[in-house]
Amino acid sequence: MLFNSVPFLIFFLIYMTLVCFFKNKWRIITIFFSIFFYAYWNIYFCLLLISEAFFTWQIANLIQKDNIYKKKFLILGLIIPLLILFIFKYFNFFIDDIFKINLQNTILANIILPIGISFYTFQAIMFIVDVYKKKIKDTSLQNFLVFFLFFPNLIAGPLVRPQSFLPQLKKEITFIPKKIKLAVLLILWGYFLKLCISNNISIYVDKVFTNISDVNSPTLITASFFYSFLIYADFAGYSLIAIGIAKMIGLNIPANFNTPYFSKNLTEFWRRWHISLSKFLRDYLYIPLGGNKRGLFSTCRNILIVMLLGGLWHGASYNFIIWGAMHGIYLCMEKINNKFFNLDIKINFFKRIYIFILVTLIFIPFGLSSFENLVLYIDNLIFSEIFNL
């Protein structure tokens, strides 16, 4: 059920009506509607979602109650969701593309990716780790299910921190005109970005990216720049709609984008782009690996690990790995430059132009459907122009 579909608008209208009339039952209503929202796409994978929710809840309870084995419960609580994510999202990629094992005509060759599995897996990890670190405790099952299943950010984020979201669920909802007005504006702006910007740009970009061999280099470059605006408008638009829907019932979901294309360096870009994912990777992967506390070499190693995994998280494809690796390499170059050379563009305007061009170029493998298309893109962009001189 897409946000920009008629069924969703009907769904949301019914949801808000029930919440308005039965304020004291809004949590139960939200859980029920969130389950229906996911089951509308696939009822069988909805059972997987619910099963993972109850597994996460049970593991968290065991961690809280048992001080002797709580680390083992933590490891189990992390391994199971990640294993499920691997099977559905990466199994075929590693078997077919990495190990070159032919699984045609087997059930394993037709594994379907459950929608939103990457997001709710990370939500489960955050909850379990925060319970283990005693950042959150004594969460009721009802409040946990609202956090884990909340339909606005269930499919594509933003990722919501349990320690900031769960305390909000202890309060009864209130409809404040000022917040509702802001929520409506956020939702309308989100729809504008998705329907008017993203959807229209995608017509041109899709036509170019699916006919790479038939277009010239300037057309490829133009489509690449358009893709930067497309992916921002699509993702930021979705995030704004999710934030606006939550705000309608008095819940705050943090911003996911903050004018990322005005960044003056790549480090700043990642503080402004997909903020919820960036903070997750920082707090739950980069810092546990050692962060930047063990010297430049370890810092660069940790950055490369995080960005490679961040690229792979977006999809099981060489293109996403290349995208993550390129970001990791340039982030490391920034660290090395800041420590030894301190070379910098003096004028902020040109810094922003440089970073926008750099990000756009790195987005090229992200926007292409396969590694073969990436090779074709590079061949058509560079080599064909050389031979035509």
RONU-582993 format. One record per atom (N, C-alpha, C, O): residue in one letter; x, y, z. Coordinates in steps of 0.1 Angstrom, whole numbers, plus 2048, in hexadecimal, padded with zeros to 3 digits. Layout:
! residues N
AXYZ/...
//
This chain:
! residues 389
M8097F4800/M800800800/M80980C800/M80F81080A/L80A8137F5/L81381E7F3/L80C82B7F9/L80082C7F9/F8148347FE/F80F840804/F8078487F9/F7FD84F7FC/N80C8477ED/N80584F7E2/N7FB8477DA/N7FA8497CE/S7F483F7E2/S7E98377DC/S7DC83A7E2/S7DB83E7EE/V7D18387DB/V7C383A7E0/V7C08317EC/V7BB8357F6/P7C48247EB/P7C181B7F7/P7C8820804/P7C281F80E/F7D4826803/F7DA82B80F/F7D3838814/F7D1839820/L7CE84080B/L7C684C810/L7BA848817/L7B684E821/I7B383E812/I7A7838819/I7AB832826/I7A4835830/F7B582A826/F7BB824832/F7BE82E83D/F7BA82D848/F7C5839839/F7C9843842/F7BD84B848/F7BD84F853/L7B384E83F/L7A7855843/L7A084D84E/L79B853858/I79E84084C/I797837855/I79F837862/I79A83786D/Y7AD836861/Y7B583586D/Y7B4842875/Y7B2841882/M7B584D86F/M7B485A877/M7A685C87D/M7A5861888/T79C857876/T78E85887B/T78D850888/T787855892/L791844888/L79083B893/L79984089F/L7948408AB/V7A584689C/V7AD84B8A6/V7A78578AD/V7A88598B9/C7A085F8A5/C79986B8AA/C78E8678B4/C78C86E8BE/F78685D8B0/F77B8598B8/F77E8508C4/F7778508CE/F7898498C3/F78D8408CD/F79C8438D2/F7A483B8D0/K79D84F8D7/K7AB8538DB/K7B284A8E5/K7BE8478E4/N7AA8448EE/N7B083C8F8/N7B482E8F3/N7BB8268FA/K7B082B8E7/K7B381E8E0/K7BC8208D4/K7BE8178CC/W7C382B8D4/W7CB82F8C8/W7D78258C6/W7DA8228BA/R7DC81F8D0/R7E78168CF/R7E38098C8/R7E98048BF/I7D88048CD/I7D27F78C7/I7CE7FA8B9/I7D17F18B0/I7C88058B6/I7C48098A8/I7D080989F/I7D0805894/T7DB8108A4/T7E781189D/T7EE80489A/T7F280188E/I7EE7FB8A3/I7F47ED8A1/I7EB7E6897/I7F17E088D/F7DE7E6898/F7D67DF88E/F7D77E5880/F7D97DD877/F7D77F287F/F7D97F8872/F7E67F686C/F7E87F5860/S7F17F5874/S7FE7F386F/S8007E586A/S8067E2860/I7F97DB871/I7FA7CD86C/I7F27CC85F/I7F67C6855/F7E67D385E/F7DF7D3852/F7E67D9846/F7E67D483B/F7ED7E4849/F7F57EC840/F8007E2839/F8017E382D/Y8067DA841/Y8117D183C/Y80A7C5835/Y80F7C082B/A7FF7C083B/A7F97B4836/A7F27B7828/A7F07AE820/Y7EF7C3826/Y7E97C8819/Y7F37C480E/Y7EF7C1802/W8007C5811/W80A7C1806/W80B7B2806/W80B7AC7FB/N80E7AC811/N81079D812/N80D798820/N81479B829/I802790821/I7FE78B82E/I808781834/I809780840/Y80F77A82B/Y818770831/Y824776837/Y829772841/F829781830/F835788835/F831790841/F839794849/C824793842/C81F79A84E/C82179185A/C824796865/L81F784858/L82177B863/L83077B867/L833779873/L83977C85E/L84777D861/L84A78A869/L852789873/L844795865/L8467A186C/L8417A087B/L8487A4884/I83579A87D/I83079988A/I83878F892/I83B79289E/S83D78588C/S84577B893/S852781898/S85777F8A3/E85878A88F/E865790893/E86279A89E/E86B79D8A7/A8567A189E/A8537AA8A8/A8527A38B6/A8587A88C0/F84B7988B6/F84A7908C3/F85778A8C7/F85A7898D3/F85F7868BE/F86D7818C1/F87578C8C7/F87C7898D2/T8757978C1/T87D7A38C7/T8787A68D5/T8817A98DE/W86B7A68D7/W8667AA8E4/W86A79F8EE/W86E7A38F9/Q8697938EB/Q86D7888F4/Q87C7888F8/Q87F787903/I88478A8EE/I89278B8F0/I8967978F9/I89E796902/A88F7A28F7/A8917AE8FF/A88D7AB90E/A8947AF917/N8827A4910/N87E7A091D/N888797924/N88B798930/L88E78D91C/L898784922/L8A478C926/L8AB789930/I8A879591E/I8B479E921/I8B27A592E/I8BB7A6936/Q8A67AB92F/Q8A37B393B/Q8A37AA948/Q8A77AF953/K89E79E947/K89C795952/K8A878D956/K8A9789962/D8B178A94D/D8BB78094F/D8C978794E/D8CD78A943/N8D078A959/N8DD791958/N8E8787954/N8F378B950/I8E677A956/I8F0770954/I8F276E945/I8FD76E940/Y8E776C93E/Y8E7768930/Y8E3773927/Y8E077191B/K8E277F92C/K8DD78A924/K8E578D917/K8E079190D/K8F278B918/K8FB78E90C/K8F8783902/K8F87868F6/K8F6777906/K8F276C8FC/K8E576F8F6/K8E376D8EA/F8DB7748FE/F8CE7788F8/F8D07838EF/F8C97848E4/L8D978D8F2/L8DB7988E9/L8E07938DB/L8DB7978D1/I8EA78A8DC/I8F07848CF/I8E577D8C7/I8E477F8BB/L8DD7758CE/L8D276E8C8/L8C87788C2/L8C47768B6/G8C57828C9/G8BB78C8C4/G8C17948B8/G8B979A8B0/L8CE7958B7/L8D479C8AB/L8D579289F/L8D3796894/I8D97868A2/I8DC77C897/I8CF778890/I8CF778883/I8C4775897/I8B8770890/I8B277A886/I8B077787B/P8B078788A/P8AB791880/P8B5793875/P8B0794869/L8C2793877/L8CB79586D/L8CC789863/L8CE78A857/L8CA77D869/L8CA771861/L8BE771858/L8BE76D84C/I8B277585D/I8A6776855/I8A878084A/I8A477D83F/L8AE78B84D/L8B0795843/L8BA790838/L8B779282D/F8C478983D/F8CE783833/F8C7779829/F8C977A81D/I8BF77082F/I8B8766827/I8AF76C81C/I8B0769810/F8A7776820/F89E77C817/F8A478680D/F8A0787802/K8AE78E812/K8B379980A/K8C1795803/K8C379B7F8/Y8C978D809/Y8D678B804/Y8DA77D800/Y8E477B7F9/F8D2773803/F8D5765800/F8D87637F1/F8E275E7ED/N8CE7677E9/N8D07657DB/N8DB76C7D5/N8E27677CC/F8DE7787DA/F8E97807D5/F8F77797D8/F8FF7787CF/F8F87747E4/F90576D7E7/F9067607E0/F91175C7DB/I8FB7597DF/I8FC74C7D8/I8FE74D7C9/I9067477C3/D8F67567C3/D8F67587B4/D9027607AF/D90A75C7A6/D90476C7B6/D90E7757B1/D91C7737B7/D9267757B0/I91D76F7C4/I92A76E7CA/I92F7607C8/I93B75E7C3/F9277567CB/F92C7487CB/F9297417BD/F92D7367BB/K9217477B5/K91D7427A8/K9177347A8/K91B72C7A0/I90E7327B2/I9077257B3/I8FA7277AC/I8F27307AF/N8F671E7A3/N8EA71E79C/N8DF7187A4/N8DF70C7A6/L8D57207A8/L8C971B7AF/L8BC71C7A7/L8B171D7AD/Q8BD71C79A/Q8B171D792/Q8A8711795/Q8AC706797/N89B715794/N89070B795/N8907057A4/N88B6FA7A6/T89570C7AD/T8947087BB/T88C7137C3/T88B71E7BE/I8877107CE/I8807197D6/I8887257DB/I8837307DD/L8957227DC/L89F72D7E1/L8A17377D6/L8A57437D9/A89E7347CA/A8A073D7BF/A8957487BE/A8977527B7/N88A7457C5/N87F74E7C4/N87B7557D2/N8707577D5/I8867577DA/I88375E7E6/I87F76C7E4/I8857747DD/I8737707EA/I86E77E7E8/I8737867F4/I8737817FF/L8767927F1/L87B79B7FC/L86F7A2803/L8677A97FD/P86D79F810/P8637A6817/P8657B5818/P8707B981B/I85B7BC814/I85C7CB814/I85F7D0822/I8587CC82C/G8687D9823/G86B7E082F/G8747D8839/G8767DC845/I8787CC835/I87F7C383F/I88C7C9844/I8907C784F/S8937D183C/S89F7D8840/S89C7E284C/S8A47E2855/F8917E984A/F88E7F3854/F88A7ED861/F88E7F086C/Y8817E3861/Y87C7DD86D/Y8867D4874/Y8867D2880/T8907CF86C/T89B7C8872/T8A47D187A/T8A87CE886/F8A67DD875/F8AE7E787C/F8A77EC889/F8AD7EF893/Q89A7ED887/Q8927F1893/Q8937E789E/Q8947EA8AA/A8937DA89A/A8947CF8A4/A8A27D08AB/A8A37CF8B7/I8AC7D28A3/I8BA7D38A8/I8BB7DF8B2/I8C17DD8BD/M8B67EA8AE/M8B77F68B7/M8B07F38C5/M8B57F68CF/F8A47ED8C4/F89D7EA8D0/F8A47E18D9/F8A67E38E5/I8A97D68D4/I8B07CC8DC/I8BD7D28E2/I8C07CF8ED/V8C57D98DA/V8D17DF8DF/V8CF7E98EA/V8D67E98F4/D8C47F18E8/D8C17FB8F2/D8BC7F58FF/D8BF7FB909/V8B57EA8FE/V8B17E390A/V8BD7DD911/V8BE7DE91D/Y8C67D8909/Y8D27D290F/Y8DB7DD916/Y8E07DA921/K8DB7E9910/K8E37F4916/K8DB7FC921/K8DF805926/K8CF7F7923/K8C67FD92D/K8C280B92A/K8BF813933/K8C180E91D/K8BD81B919/K8AD81C91A/K8A782791B/I8A7810918/I89880F919/I895803922/I89C7F9922/K88A804929/K8867F8931/K8777FA934/K871804933/D8717EE938/D8637EE93C/D85A7F3931/D8517FB934/T85C7EF925/T8537F291A/T8487E8919/T84B7DC918/S83C7ED918/S8317E3917/S8307DE909/S8367E4900/L82A7D2908/L8297CC8FB/L8227D48F1/L8257D58E5/Q8177DB8F6/Q80F7E38ED/Q8177EF8E7/Q8177F28DC/N81F7F68F0/N8278018EB/N8327FC8E2/N8368038D8/F8387F08E5/F8427EB8DC/F83D7E88CE/F8437EB8C4/L8317E28CE/L82B7DF8C0/L8287EC8B9/L8297EC8AC/V8247F78C0/V8228038B9/V82F8088B3/V83080C8A7/F83A8078BB/F84780C8B6/F84C8038AA/F8508098A0/F84A7F68AB/F8507ED8A1/F8477EC894/F84D7EB88A/L83A7EE896/L8317EC88A/L82C7F9884/L8257F987A/F82F80488A/F829811886/F82A813877/F835815872/F81E814871/F81E813862/F82481E85B/F82981C850/P82482B860/P82A836857/P839833854/P83D836849/N84182E85D/N84F82C85B/N85381D85A/N85F81985A/L849814858/L84C806858/L85380184B/L85B7F884C/I84F807840/I854802833/I86180882F/I86A80182B/A863815831/A86F81C82C/A874827836/A87B830832/G872825843/G87782E84D/G86F83B84D/G86483C848/P875845855/P88284585B/P88383B867/P87983786D/L88F836869/L89282E875/L88F836881/L894841882/V88883088B/V884838897/V88B8328A3/V88A8268A5/R89283A8AB/R8998358B6/R88E8328C1/R88683A8C4/P8908268C7/P8868228D1/P88682B8DE/P87C82E8E3/Q8928308E2/Q8938388EE/Q88C8468EC/Q88984D8F6/S88B84A8DF/S8848578DD/S8758558D9/S86D85E8DC/F87284A8D4/F8648478CF/F85B8418DA/F8508458DC/L8608388E1/L8588308EB/L8538398F6/L8478378FA/P85B8438FC/P85584C906/P849853901/P84085790A/Q8488568F4/Q83C85D8EF/Q8308558F0/Q82585B8F1/L8318488F0/L82583F8F0/L81F83E8FE/L8148398FF/K826843908/K820842915/K81584D917/K80E84D921/K81585790E/K80C86290F/K80085F907/K8008598FD/E7F486590B/E7E9864902/E7EA86F8F7/E7EF8798F9/I7E486B8EC/I7E68758E0/I7DD8818E2/I7D28808E7/T7E288C8DD/T7DA8988DD/T7DB89F8D0/T7E689E8CA/F7D08A48CB/F7D08AB8BE/F7D28BA8BF/F7C88C18C3/I7DE8BF8BC/I7E18CD8BE/I7E08D38B0/I7E88CF8A7/P7D88DD8AE/P7D68E38A1/P7E48E789A/P7E58E588E/K7ED8ED8A2/K7F98F189C/K8018E6897/K8078E788C/K8028DA89E/K8098CF89A/K8028C888E/K8098C3885/I7F58C888E/I7EE8C2883/I7F08CA876/I7F28C486B/K7F18D7877/K7F48E086C/K8028DD866/K8048DB85A/L80B8DB86F/L8198D886B/L8198CA865/L8208C885B/A8128C186B/A8118B3865/A80C8B3857/A8118AC84E/V8018BB855/V7FB8BB847/V8058C183D/V8068BC832/L80C8CC841/L8168D2839/L8218C8835/L8268C882A/L8268C083F/L8308B783C/L82B8AC833/L8338A8829/I81F8A7835/I81A89D82C/I8188A281E/I81B89B814/L8138AE81D/L8118B480F/L81E8B6808/L81F8B47FC/W8288BB80F/W8358BD809/W83B8B0805/W8428AF7FB/G8398A680E/G83E89880A/G8378937FD/G83E88D7F5/Y82A8957FC/Y8238907F0/Y8288987E4/Y8298937D9/F82B8A57E6/F8308AD7DB/F83D8A87D6/F83F8A77CA/L8468A57DF/L8538A07DB/L8528927D4/L8598907CA/K84988A7D9/K84787C7D3/K84087D7C5/K8458787BB/L8358847C5/L82C8837BA/L83088D7AF/L83088A7A3/C8348997B3/C8378A37A9/C8468A37A4/C8498A6799/I84F8A07AE/I85D8A17AA/I8628937A7/I86689079B/S86188A7B0/S86787C7AE/S8618757A3/S86887079A/N8548747A3/N84D86C798/N84F87178A/N85086A781/N85087F789/N85288577C/N860883777/N86388076B/I86A885780/I87888477C/I87B875779/I883872770/S87486C780/S87785E77D/S87385976F/S87985076A/I86A860769/I86685D75B/I87285E752/I87585674A/Y87986A754/Y88586C74B/Y89186374F/Y89785D747/V89386275C/V89F85B761/V89D84C75D/V8A7846759/D892846760/D88F83875C/D89183574D/D89782B74A/K88D83F745/K88E83D737/K89D83D733/K8A183572A/V8A5845739/V8B3846736/V8BB83A73B/V8C2833734/F8B8837748/F8BF82C74F/F8BC81E74A/F8C381474C/T8B181D743/T8AD81073D/T8B180F72E/T8AF805727/N8B681A729/N8BB81A71B/N8C882171A/N8CB82A711/I8D281C722/I8DF822723/I8E6822716/I8ED82C713/S8E681770F/S8EE816703/S8E881F6F7/S8EF8216ED/D8DC8246F9/D8D682C6EE/D8D783B6F0/D8D28436E8/V8DD83F6FB/V8DE84E6FD/V8EC8526FE/V8F584A700/N8EE85F6FD/N8FC8656FD/N90086970B/N8F8868715/S90D86D70C/S91387071A/S90B87B721/S90887A72C/P90988771A/P901891721/P8F488D726/P8F0892731/T8ED88471F/T8E087F724/T8E2877731/T8DA87873A/L8ED86E731/L8EF86673D/L8F386F749/L8EE86D754/I8FB879746/I8FF882751/I8F288A757/I8F088B763/T8EA88E74D/T8DE896751/T8D588D75A/T8CF891764/A8D3880755/A8CB87775D/A8D087476A/A8C9872774/S8DE87476B/S8E4871778/S8E187C782/S8DE87A78E/F8E288977D/F8DF894786/F8D089478A/F8CC897795/F8C8891780/F8B9890783/F8B788578D/F8AE886796/Y8BE87A78D/Y8BC86F796/Y8BF8747A5/Y8B886F7AE/S8C987C7A6/S8CC8827B4/S8BF8897B9/S8BC8877C5/F8B98917B1/F8AC8977B6/F8A188D7B8/F89988F7C1/L8A18837AF/L8968797B0/L8978727BD/L88D8717C4/I8A286D7C0/I8A38647CC/I8A186D7D9/I89C8687E3/Y8A68797D9/Y8A38827E4/Y8948847E6/Y88F8837F0/A88E8887DB/A88088C7DB/A87787F7DF/A86E8817E7/D87B8747DA/D8738687DD/D8758647EC/D86B8617F3/F8818637F1/F88485E7FE/F880869809/F87A866813/A884875806/A88088080F/A871882810/A86B88581A/G86B880804/G85C882804/G85587780C/G84C87A814/Y85A86B80B/Y854860813/Y856863822/Y84D86182A/S862867825/S86586A833/S85D875839/S858874844/L85A87F831/L85288A836/L844886838/L83D88A841/I83F87D82F/I831878831/I83087083E/I827871845/A83A867840/A83A85F84C/A83B868859/A834866862/I844872858/I84587B864/I838883866/I834885871/G83288785B/G82588F85C/G81A886862/G81288B86A/I81987A85D/I80E871862/I81086F871/I80686F879/A81C86C876/A81F86A884/A81B87788C/A815876897/K81F882886/K81C88F88D/K80D89188E/K808898898/M80588C885/M7F688E886/M7F1888893/M7E788D898/I7F787E898/I7F28788A5/I7FC87C8B0/I7FB8758BB/G8048868AE/G80C88B8B9/G8198848BC/G8208868C6/L81E87B8B2/L82A8748B4/L83587B8AB/L83287F8A0/N84187C8B1/N84C8828AA/N8568788A4/N85C8708AC/I857878897/I862870890/I86C87A88B/I869884885/P87987888E/P88388288A/P88588387B/P88287A874/A88988F877/A88C892869/A896888863/A89F88486A/N894885857/N89D87B850/N8A6882846/N8B087C842/F8A388E842/F8AB895838/F8AC8A483C/F8A38A9841/N8B88AA83A/N8BA8B883E/N8C28BE833/N8CE8C0835/T8BC8C2828/T8C28C881D/T8D08C281A/T8DA8C981A/P8D18B5817/P8DE8AF815/P8E68B480A/P8F38B380A/Y8E08B97FF/Y8E88BD7F4/Y8EE8CB7F6/Y8F48D07ED/F8EC8D1802/F8F38DD805/F8FF8DA80E/F9058E4814/S9038CE80F/S90F8CA818/S91C8CF812/S91D8D0806/K9258D281B/K9328D8817/K93D8CD816/K9488CF811/N93A8C181B/N9438B581A/N93A8A981B/N92F8A981F/L94189D819/L939891818/L93588C826/L92A886828/T93D890830/T93A88C83E/T92D894842/T92488E848/E92C8A083E/E9208A8841/E9148A3839/E9098A383F/F91689E82D/F90C899825/F90588D82D/F8F988C82D/W90D884833/W90887983A/W90187D847/W8FA87484D/R90488984C/R8FC88E858/R8EF893853/R8E689685C/R8ED896846/R8E189C841/R8D8892839/R8CC894837/W8DE887834/W8D887E82B/W8D4871833/W8DC86B83A/H8C786D831/H8C2861838/H8C7861846/H8CE85784A/I8C486B84E/I8CA86D85B/I8C7862864/I8D085E86C/S8BB85C864/S8B985186D/S8C284586B/S8C683E874/L8C484285E/L8CD83785B/L8DC83A85E/L8E3832864/S8E084785B/S8ED84B85E/S8F084A86D/S8FB845871/K8E784E875/K8E884D884/K8E883F889/K8F083B892/F8E0836883/F8E0828886/F8EE822883/F8F381B88C/L8F3824877/L90081E874/L90B82487D/L91481D880/R90A831881/R914836889/R913830897/R91E82C89D/D90783089D/D90682C8AB/D90681D8AE/D90B8188B8/Y9018158A4/Y9008078A6/Y90B7FF89E/Y90B7F289F/L913805896/L91D7FE88F/L92B80588F/L9357FF893/Y92B81288B/Y93881988B/Y93E81B898/Y94A81889A/I9378208A2/I93C8218B0/I9408148B6/I94A8138BC/P93780A8B5/P93B7FD8BB/P9487F78B5/P9507F08BB/L94B7FA8A8/L9577F68A1/L9637FE8A6/L96F7F98A4/G9618098AD/G96C8118B2/G96B81F8AE/G9728288B4/G9638228A4/G9618308A0/G96E83689C/G975830894/N9718428A1/N97D84989D/N98784A8A8/N98F8548A9/K9868418B2/K98E8428BE/K99B83B8BE/K9A383C8C7/R99E8348B3/R9AA82B8B2/R9B382F8A7/R9BA8268A2/G9B483B8A3/G9BD840899/G9B684088B/G9AB83B889/L9BD846882/L9B8849874/L9B583C86D/L9AB83A866/F9BF83286D/F9BD826866/F9B081F86B/F9A881A862/S9AE81D878/S9A281787D/S99681E879/S98B818876/T99682B87A/T98B834876/T987831867/T97B82F864/C99183185E/C98E82F850/C98982184E/C98081F846/R98E817855/R98A809854/R97B808858/R973802851/N97880F863/N96A80E869/N96081585F/N95581185D/I965820859/I95C827850/I95981F844/I94E81E83F/L96481883E/L96280F833/L958804836/L95080082E/I95A7FE842/I9517F3846/I9437F7846/I9397F1841/V94080384D/V93380884F/V92D80C841/V92180883F/M934812839/M92E81682C/M92C80B822/M92280B81B/L935801823/L9327F581B/L9267ED81F/L91D7E9817/L9247EC82C/L9187E6832/L90C7EF82F/L9017EA82D/G90E7FC830/G90380582D/G8FE80481F/G8F280581C/G908802816/G904800808/G8FD7F3806/G8F37F27FF/L9027E880C/L8FC7DB80A/L8EE7DB811/L8E57D480C/W8EC7E381B/W8DF7E4822/W8D47E9818/W8C97E5818/H8D87F280F/H8CF7F7805/H8CA7ED7FB/H8BF7EE7F5/G8D27E27F9/G8CE7D87EF/G8D97CE7EC/G8E47D17EE/A8D57C27E8/A8DE7B87E5/A8E37B97D6/A8DE7B37CD/S8ED7C27D5/S8F27C57C7/S9007CA7C8/S9047D17D2/Y9087C77BE/Y9167CD7BD/Y9157DC7BD/Y91E7E37C2/N90B7E17B6/N90A7F07B5/N9097F77C2/N90F8017C4/F9017F17CC/F9007F77D9/F90D7F67E1/F9107FF7E8/I9147EB7DF/I9217E97E5/I92B7F47E0/I9327FA7E7/I92B7F67D3/I9338007CD/I93080E7D2/I9398167D5/W9238117D2/W91E81E7D8/W9238207E6/W92882A7E9/G9218167EE/G9268177FC/G9358187FD/G93A820805/A93C8117F5/A94B8117F5/A95081F7F1/A95A8247F6/M94A8257E6/M94E8327E2/M94C83C7ED/M9558457EF/H94183C7F3/H93E8457FF/H949843809/H94E84C80F/G94C83680D/G955833817/G963838813/G96A83E81C/I967837807/I97583B802/I97684A803/I980850808/Y96B8517FE/Y96C8607FF/Y96B86680D/Y971870810/L96485F816/L963863824/L97186182A/L976869832/C978856827/C98585482C/C98F85E826/C99886382E/M98D86281A/M99686C814/M99487981B/M99E88181D/E98887C81F/E986889827/E98D888834/E993892838/K98C87C83B/K99387B848/K9A287D846/K9A988484E/I9A887783C/I9B6878839/I9BA886836/I9C588B83A/N9B288C82D/N9B589A82A/N9B48A3836/N9BD8AC838/N9AA8A183F/N9A98AA84B/N9B58A8854/N9B98B185B/K9BB89C854/K9C689985E/K9D389E858/K9DC8A3860/F9D689C84B/F9E389F846/F9E48AB83C/F9EF8B183C/F9DA8AE835/F9DC8B782A/F9D38C482C/F9D88CF829/N9C78C2831/N9BE8CE833/N9BB8D6827/N9BA8E2827/L9BB8CE81B/L9B78D580F/L9A88D880E/L9A08CF812/D9A48E380A/D9968E780B/D9938F1801/D99B8FA7FE/I9868F17FC/I9818FC7F3/I97D9077FD/I975904806/K9819137FA/K97E91E803/K970923803/K96B92880D/I96A9237F8/I95C9297F7/I95291E7F9/I9529147F2/N948920802/N93E916806/N9369127FA/N9329077F8/F93291C7F1/F92A9197E6/F93090E7DD/F9299057D8/F93D90F7DA/F9449067D2/F9468F87D9/F9468EE7D3/K9478F97E6/K9478EC7EE/K93A8E47EC/K93A8D87E9/R92F8EB7ED/R9228E57EB/R9208DF7DD/R91B8D57DB/I9258E77D3/I9248E27C5/I92C8D67C3/I9288CC7BD/Y9388D67C9/Y9418CA7C8/Y93B8BE7CE/Y93B8B37C8/I9358BF7DA/I92F8B47E1/I9238AF7DA/I9218A37D9/F91B8B87D5/F90F8B37CD/F9138AB7C1/F90D8A17BE/I91E8B07BA/I9228A97AE/I92889B7B2/I9258917AB/L93089B7BD/L93688F7C2/L92B8857C5/L92C8797C2/V9218897CD/V9168807D1/V90E87B7C5/V90A86F7C5/T90C8847BC/T9058807AF/T90D8757A8/T90686B7A3/L91A8767A7/L92286C7A0/L92185F7A8/L9218547A1/I9228607B5/I9228537BD/I91484D7BC/I9138417BE/F90A8557BA/F8FC84F7B9/F8FA8477AC/F8F08407AB/I9038487A2/I900841795/I8FF832797/I8F582D792/P90882B79E/P90581D7A0/P8F981A7A8/P8F28107A6/F8F68237B1/F8EA8217BA/F8DD8217B1/F8D381A7B4/G8DD82A7A7/G8D182B79F/G8CF822793/G8C482078E/L8DA81A790/L8D9811785/L8D580378A/L8D87FF796/S8CE7FC782/S8C87EF786/S8D17E3788/S8CD7DA78F/S8DD7E4782/S8E67D8782/S8F47DD780/S8F77E877B/F8FD7D4783/F90B7D7781/F90E7D7772/F9177DF76E/E9077CF76A/E9097D075C/E9057DD756/E90C7E274D/N8FB7E375B/N8F77F1757/N9017FB75B/N903805754/L9077F9767/L91180276B/L91D802762/L92380C75E/V9227F675E/V92D7F5754/V9297FB747/V931802741/L91C7F9742/L9187FF736/L91780E737/L91B81572D/Y913813742/Y913821745/Y921827743/Y92383173C/I92A82174A/I93882774A/I93E82673C/I94482F737/D93B81B735/D940819727/D93A82371E/D941829716/N92D82671F/N92782F716/N92A83E71A/N92B846711/L92D840727/L93084E72B/L93E852727/L94085D723/I947848729/I95684C727/I95B847719/I95F84F711/F95B83A718/F96283470C/F95C8386FF/F96383A6F5/S94E8386FE/S94883B6F2/S94B84A6ED/S94D84C6E1/E94D8536F7/E9508606F4/E95E8626EF/E96286A6E6/I9678596F5/I97585A6F1/I9778556E2/I97E85B6DA/F97084A6DF/F9718456D1/F96984D6C7/F96C84C6BB/N9608566CC/N95985F6C2/N96186C6C0/N95D8746B7/L96C86E6C7/L97387B6C5/L97A87A6B7/L9818846B3/
//
